[in-house]
Amino acid sequence: MKNNMMVVFLISAIAISCNSTKRSTTNPPSDSPGSASISQTIADGKSFETAIVIQEKTETPGVHAEYQWIRDHYSNYKVVQQSLATHGKKPFDIITIEFTDSVKQEIYFDISKFFGHL
């Protein structure tokens, strides 16, 4: 059952990746003045700790939002891999893109708000 859900999820991600209009939202940085001792994380998608949090509530719009975020932030790339990971009991998508100069970049998405919700 779990494997079937993963296959459906991955096929959906590939099939709809080029037709997305939804946008994702990210964790906003802290704007508190004088909070130098408090760690301020910026959601840039470069690690689990700075993953882009997708706010959608179901999988299809959630996957759309992931690919839209990538299109909004990168150019001249192709998606070479998408994988599912768990970190701190949360599910994450890690999408690897490759630029025309063969440099690869992993982008981490926190999918806990929509993962498993069809």
C-alpha positions in Angstrom: 0.0 0.0 0.0 2.8 2.4 1.0 4.7 1.5 -2.2 1.7 2.1 -4.3 1.1 5.5 -2.8 4.8 6.4 -3.5 4.5 5.3 -7.1 1.3 7.4 -7.6 3.0 10.4 -5.9 6.1 10.2 -8.1 4.2 9.7 -11.3 2.0 12.7 -10.4 5.0 14.8 -9.7 6.6 14.0 -13.0 3.3 14.3 -15.0 2.3 17.7 -13.6 5.6 19.4 -13.1 5.4 21.5 -16.2 1.8 22.7 -15.7 1.8 24.3 -12.3 0.3 27.6 -11.4 0.2 27.3 -7.6 2.8 29.0 -5.5 4.5 27.8 -2.4 5.2 29.8 0.7 8.3 29.8 2.8 9.2 30.4 6.4 9.7 34.1 6.8 12.9 35.2 8.5 12.6 36.7 11.9 12.3 40.5 11.8 12.7 41.0 15.6 15.1 43.8 16.3 17.8 43.0 18.8 17.4 39.2 18.4 21.1 38.6 17.5 21.3 35.7 20.0 18.3 34.0 18.4 19.1 31.9 15.3 17.4 33.3 12.2 16.9 30.8 9.5 16.0 31.6 6.0 14.0 29.1 4.0 16.3 28.7 1.0 15.7 25.0 0.5 19.4 24.0 0.8 19.0 21.7 3.8 16.5 20.0 6.0 16.8 23.0 8.5 16.1 25.6 5.8 13.6 23.6 3.7 10.8 25.3 1.8 7.6 24.7 3.7 4.8 23.9 1.3 1.4 25.1 2.6 -0.9 23.1 0.4 -3.2 20.5 2.0 -3.3 17.8 -0.7 -0.6 16.1 -2.8 -1.4 17.3 -6.3 -1.4 21.0 -5.4 1.6 20.4 -3.1 3.7 18.9 -5.9 2.6 21.8 -8.2 3.8 24.2 -5.6 7.2 22.5 -5.3 7.9 22.8 -9.0 6.6 26.3 -9.2 8.9 27.4 -6.4 11.8 25.9 -8.4 10.8 27.7 -11.6 10.4 31.0 -9.7 14.0 30.7 -8.2 16.1 29.0 -10.8 16.6 29.0 -14.6 18.4 26.9 -17.2 18.0 23.6 -15.3 16.5 20.2 -15.6 15.1 18.0 -12.8 17.3 14.9 -12.6 15.9 13.3 -9.4 13.2 13.5 -6.8 13.3 11.5 -3.6 11.4 11.2 -0.4 13.2 11.5 3.0 12.3 11.6 6.6 14.0 14.0 9.0 12.9 14.7 12.5 9.7 12.6 11.9 8.7 14.9 9.0 8.5 13.9 5.4 10.6 15.9 2.9 10.9 15.9 -0.9 14.4 16.4 -2.1 14.5 17.5 -5.7 17.8 17.5 -7.5 18.2 19.9 -10.5 21.1 20.1 -12.9 22.1 23.3 -14.6 23.5 23.6 -18.1 27.1 23.7 -16.8 26.4 20.3 -15.1 26.3 21.7 -11.6 23.7 20.0 -9.4 21.6 21.5 -6.6 19.4 19.7 -4.1 16.3 21.5 -3.0 14.6 20.4 0.2 10.8 20.8 0.7 8.9 20.2 3.9 5.8 18.3 2.6 4.3 17.5 6.1 1.2 19.6 5.5 0.1 17.6 2.4 2.0 14.3 2.2 -0.4 11.4 2.2 -3.5 13.6 1.7 -5.0 12.8 -1.7 
